[in-house]
Amino acid sequence: MKPDYILIVGQGRSGTNWLLDLLDLSSETHCRNEGDQLATSPLAQLPSPKVRKPLGDRFGQQWGERFGEVEAMTVDESELWYWCYASETIHSVGEGRSNYVRVIYEDLSTDSLEITKHLYQKCHLPWTKEIEAEVAKSASRANKIATAWYKKLEPE
């Protein structure tokens, strides 16, 4: 059975738009960056595009122990804290499920063909030579982008 939709989640500059472009190469897909902007989207049918779940005391204790007092953090530190929380939470919920695939940008950039082919299989999309050629073409600069941050780090 083909999925009606897939959800791709990531932070800014995480490669989610590139991944959408790779999936949109199929004639059977209609990829959009903001799912709640499509009238037929399940997200558009919610009372609000943002679904909030109370965090509770456990959240503050668990994450406070790891990252310290949020109010005392700089904006950059709190963004990193949020990114870590969101990424780990999404992964912990998805891990072990047959319909969950974790894609890390650095992995996608170094093994674009195999990872994209795997995603196409998971979504029951046809894989063609034309799609393969487009994936290879789009991946030509990706590795350079994915590893650029390593070069900016100061030696320890």
N, C-alpha and C positions, 0 to 999 in steps of 0.2 A: 504494500500500500504506500502510495506517495504521500509525503507530509503535505498538509495544506500550507504550512508556513514554517520557517525556521527563524530562530532568534539568534542574532549575532551581537554579542555584548563586548564592549571594550572601552577603554579610556581614550582620550584624545591622542592622536599620533600613534595608535596601537595597530594600525593596519586593517581596521574593520572596513573602511571604504574600499581598500584594495581587494579584500576578500569578497565584498559585495560585487565588485566589478568582475571578479573571476567567476562567481556563480551566475552572474547575469549574462555570461557568454552563451549560455544555453538558451535555445529558443523556447524552452518550457518554463523559464523563470521570469519573474517580474520583480526585480529587487529595488527597494527604496530605502533610503537612509533613515527616514523617520516614519516608522510603521503606523503611528497614530494619525498620520496625515492622509491615509487611504480610508475612504468611507467604509469599505468592506472589511477592514482590519479588525481583529478582535480587540486590539488596543483602542481603536476609535470608538468602540461600543461601551467602553468603561465610562463611568461618570466623570472620571478624571484620568488623563494619561499617566498620572503618577499614582502608583499604588503604594501606600505607606503601611508599614507594619510596625507596631510599637516595639521599640528596642528592648525595653525592660531593664532590670537591674543587672542581669547576667552580661549584657552587652558592655555596659560601663566597666564592670569589674574585669571581664576577660580582656578587653582591648585597652583599658586604662593601665592594667599591669604591664602590658607590652609596650605601650607608647607614651605613657605618662599623661600629664594633665593637658587636655586638648586646648583649653582656654589660654594656656601659656605658650602654645606653638605659634610659629610664624605661619603665614599663608602657605608657603611651600611645604613646610613640614606637615601641616594638616591635610594638604592635597595628597601627599605621599601616604599618609595614614589612611585616608579614605580609599585611595586606590588599592592599597594592600587589603583593607577590610572587604571591599567589594569583590576583588578578584578571588580572595580565599573563600568568601561566602558562596559565590557562584560556583566555584570549583567543588566545594564540599557538598553542595546540593546535587550537582550533576555527576560527580564521580561515581562510576559503577553502573550508571544507567546506559542502556543500549542506544538511546537516542541522544547521547551527549558526546561531543567531540571537543576537546580542548585544543585550540590552535594557538601556538606562541609565534609571534611575528618573526623572531630570529629563525625558528624552525621552518616556517613558511618561506622565508626568503632564501634559505639554503637548500630546501628540498621542495620547491614550489610544485613541480609536476606530480610527485607522489602524494603530497598532502591534498592538493586540489582534486586529484583523481579519487582519492579516498572519500573526500567530501561529496563528490558527485555520486559515488556508489552509495553512500549513506542516504543521500536524498533521492536515489533512484533516477538520476538524470543520465542521459546518454553521453558518452565520452567519444568525441570525434577527433580526427587528425587536425581539423581546423581549430578546435578548442585547445588542443595540446599546443599548437603553434602559437596561439595568442597568449597562453599562460607562459610559455617560454619567453616570448617577447616582453611581456610585462614584468617578468622576473629579472631581466637583465641588469637592472640597477639596484634591485631590492637588497642584495647582500651588502653592497657598499653602504646603503642607508642604515641597515640593521646593525652593522658593526661600528658605525661612526662614533657612537657614544663611548665605546671602549677607548678610542684614541684620545678623547678629551679628558679622561681621568688622569689625575696626578699620580705619579708613581708613589707607592707607599714606602 
